[in-house]
Amino acid sequence: MATSYNEDHIVNGVVLDAVTMQPIVGASIQVGDGWNGVAADDKGQFQLKFEGSVNSYTVTVSSLGYKSHDYRIKKTLLDLSAFIWKDNLMF
């Protein structure tokens, strides 16, 4: 019988505009089903802490006026540079 247990994971990162390379203040960074999440600070930086027992997981980065983007990453990743693009929908 296999035993599964939760491990603590910490991912440090930064969220940047994909075109201007400027930090996106207040961007939302969530892991998995969205229950664990943080907001980027005034430099676009974040630290996301969560528990999990899987070898990879999905981190979703989003912000008002930008297209959300999912990053599928391995549990061994410690740093993430996330780039998101403006949402150019015309109203």
N, C-alpha and C positions, 0 to 999 in steps of 0.2 A: 504494500500500500504506500503510495507516494504522499509525502507530507508537504503541504504548502504553507508558507508563512509570508507575512507582509514585511517588506523592507522599507526603510525610510529613504526617500530620494530627494535630492536638492538639485534644481536646475537654475543656474544664474544666466541672465541674458539681457539683451537689449532689443527694442523694437524700433525699426527705422522705416521711414518712407522710402520705398524702393527706387524712386526717381531722384529725390533731393538729398537722400541720405541723412535727413534731419530726424531727431528723435520724435517719437509719437507719445506725447504726454498723456497719461491716463488710459493707454491701450489696455484691453482686457486679455489676460493670458489664463487659459483654463486647461486642465488636464482631464482626459476621459469624458465622463458624462456631464462635466461642468460643475460638479459640486465643489471641487477644489479650484480656486482661482485667486489671482492677484491683479493689481493694476500697476502699470509702468509708472515710474516716478518722473520728476521733471527733466531727467536726462534720458528717458525712455528705458531705464534699467529696471530689472525685476529679479526677485528671488522666489521661486515656486517650490514649496515643500509639500510632499505628499507621500502616502504609503501605497505600496502595490507589490504584487507577487508575480507580475508578468515580465517578460524579457524586453518588450517594447510597448509603447503607449503613444497616444495621440495628444498633441498639444495644439489647441486652437488659439490663434491670435486674431483679435478684431478691434476695431475702433470706428466710431461714427464717421461716416464719409469715406471709409475704406472697405475693400472686399476682405472678408475674413479668410484666413488661410490655415489649413491643417498641416501640421508637421508630424510625421510618423518617425519617432526617434527611439533609439535603444536605451535601455536603463543605465548604461554606462556613460551616456553623454552627460557632461557636467556644465557645459556652456552652450548657449544657443543664440545666434544672431538671427532674428526674425525680420523679414522684409515683407511689407504689405503694400499693395497698390491702391491708389485712389479709386473710388467707385464712380465712374463717369456716366452714371445713368442720367438721362435727360428727363426732366419733369415737365 
